[in-house]
């Protein structure tokens, strides 16, 4: 079952990343978000996996000198996604 809401969270992240400079950082983060979308789109996404994506996203964004405000915005969206998945998986 396709999870429209989970994919919408990833789309918000993708929009945020598209505005990211420098360009190599936005390409790398975009590739990471493609993998995240694959993970959640079929309705079997799991909060702990999203936590792993969040750590990788934060590490990569910090390494590429992405501004703190963008990283914080991304973490908020990822937290909302984890909450959604937690409810959808009944915390398993």
C-alpha positions as CSV (number, residue, x, y, z in Angstrom):
1,X,0.0,0.0,0.0
2,X,1.5,3.3,-1.1
3,X,2.1,5.7,1.8
4,X,1.2,9.1,0.4
5,X,1.8,10.9,3.7
6,X,5.3,9.4,4.1
7,X,6.2,10.3,0.6
8,X,4.9,13.9,1.2
9,X,7.4,14.3,4.0
10,X,10.3,13.2,1.7
11,X,9.0,15.6,-0.9
12,X,9.2,18.4,1.6
13,X,12.8,17.4,2.4
14,X,13.6,17.3,-1.3
15,X,12.3,20.8,-1.8
16,X,14.5,22.0,1.1
17,X,17.5,20.2,-0.4
18,X,16.9,21.7,-3.9
19,X,17.5,25.2,-2.5
20,X,20.8,24.0,-0.9
21,X,24.1,25.4,-2.1
22,X,26.7,24.3,-3.1
23,X,25.4,22.1,-5.9
24,X,27.4,19.0,-5.0
25,X,25.8,18.9,-1.6
26,X,22.3,19.1,-3.0
27,X,23.0,16.2,-5.4
28,X,24.4,14.0,-2.7
29,X,21.6,14.8,-0.3
30,X,19.1,14.3,-3.1
31,X,20.4,10.9,-3.8
32,X,20.0,10.0,-0.1
33,X,16.4,11.2,-0.2
34,X,15.7,9.0,-3.2
35,X,16.8,6.0,-1.2
36,X,14.6,7.2,1.7
37,X,11.6,7.6,-0.6
38,X,12.1,4.0,-1.8
39,X,12.1,2.9,1.9
40,X,8.8,4.6,2.8
41,X,6.7,4.6,-0.3
42,X,5.4,1.1,-0.1
43,X,4.0,1.6,3.4
44,X,6.6,-0.5,5.1
45,X,8.8,2.3,6.3
46,X,10.3,2.0,9.8
47,X,11.1,4.8,12.3
48,X,14.5,3.3,13.2
49,X,15.6,3.3,9.6
50,X,14.6,6.9,9.2
51,X,16.7,7.7,12.3
52,X,19.7,6.2,10.4
53,X,18.9,8.3,7.4
54,X,18.7,11.4,9.7
55,X,22.1,10.7,11.1
56,X,23.6,10.3,7.6
57,X,21.8,13.4,6.3
58,X,23.1,15.5,9.2
59,X,26.6,14.2,8.9
60,X,26.7,14.8,5.2
61,X,25.1,18.2,5.4
62,X,27.5,19.2,8.1
63,X,30.5,18.0,6.1
64,X,29.3,19.9,3.1
65,X,28.9,23.1,5.2
66,X,25.1,23.3,4.8
67,X,23.7,26.1,7.1
68,X,22.4,25.1,10.5
69,X,18.9,26.4,9.8
70,X,18.5,24.0,6.8
71,X,19.8,21.1,8.8
72,X,17.4,21.9,11.7
73,X,14.5,22.2,9.3
74,X,15.4,18.8,7.8
75,X,15.6,17.2,11.2
76,X,12.1,18.6,12.0
77,X,10.6,17.1,8.9
78,X,12.4,13.7,9.6
79,X,11.1,13.7,13.1
80,X,7.5,14.3,11.8
81,X,8.1,11.4,9.3
82,X,9.3,9.1,12.2
83,X,6.2,10.0,14.2
84,X,4.0,9.2,11.3
85,X,5.8,5.8,10.8
86,X,5.7,5.1,14.5
87,X,1.9,5.4,14.4
88,X,1.6,3.4,11.1
89,X,3.7,0.6,12.5
90,X,2.2,0.7,16.0
91,X,5.7,1.3,17.4
92,X,7.2,-2.0,16.1
